[in-house]
Amino acid sequence: MSIDINSVTNSKVPSTSDDPQLKQTAEQPNTQQDSGKSSTTDTVSLSDSAVQLGKLDNSVAPAPVVDTQRVEQVKQAIDNGSYEVDPARVAEKMMRFETVLK
């Protein structure tokens, strides 16, 4: 089944053997592939924000992800039964989080 888009029909695509100009182009070596080097120089520009984020990331990277001392304190408090949850504080923190997301 063929579809006619803007009066374009299925016409034969010329092969390299049909057109001497295409054959010559196909036989020419690609100098970029042969040398492995690009004929142009690529450049990258970073915004000031991206540079600042990169510096921030480098300064934060050495910091531990988890405060192991605090985790141990909470574990001990749970084990000895002295850990208490303040429901009003938890609710307040949840509400702040919700407003930040909006």
N, C-alpha and C positions, 0 to 999 in steps of 0.2 A: 504494500500500500504506500503510495507516495503522497506527499502533501505539497501543495503549491503555495509558497510563502512569497508574497509580493512578486508574482510572476516569475519566480525562480523555478526552474525545472531541473530534473535529474539530467544533467549533461555530463558527458564523459570528461573526467579530469585528465589533463594531458600527463602522460608519463614522461620520464626523463629521456626515454628513447624516441618519443614522438617530437620533441622540441629540442633542437640543437642548443639553444641558449640555456635551457634548463639543465641539459646534460653537462654543459661546460661549468655552470655554477655548482652542480652537484659534485663534480670531480675536483673542484678547487679545495685544497686543504684548509682546514680551519686553523689559523695561526694561533688563536687563543687556546685551543685545546692542545695543539702541538707544543707550545711553550709552557703551558700551565699557568701563565700570568695573564691578568686582565689588561686590556689596553687603556682602561680608565681607572682612576683612583676613586674609591668609595670613601665617603666621609660620614661621620655620625655626629649629630649635635644633641646635647642633652639640655633640657630646660634647667633653670635654676632650682626649681622644686625637685627635679630628679636628682640633681647633685646633692642637695640637702638631705634627701631621703637616703641616698647612698651613704653619706657621712653618718647619719643617724643609725642606720643599720650596722655599720662597722663599729660604732661605739656601744651599741646595745648587745651585739652578738656574743661577747664574752660573758655576759651576765647569765646566771643560772635561770632556767625556766621556772623551776619550782623552789620555793623557800623551804628547804628541807628541815630547818630548825623549827619553823612554824608548824609544819606537818607533824613533827614529833611531839610538839606541845599539845596539839589537838588530839593526837592518838592517846597520849597519856591521860589527858582530861577525860576522854571517852572511857578509857579503861578503868579509871578510878571513880567514875560517876560524877565528876565535877563539871562536865561540859554542859553549858546551858545555851539554849537558843532563844534569842529575843525576837518574838514574832513581829513586833512593831518595827524593829530595825530591818528585818528581812523584807517586810512589805514595803517599807520606804525605799530600800535599795532597788527592789523590783520596779517600783513606780518610776524612779529616776532612770532606770535602764530603758523602760518603755518610752519615756519622753525623749531620750537621746536617739532612739531608733527612728522616731517620727521626724 
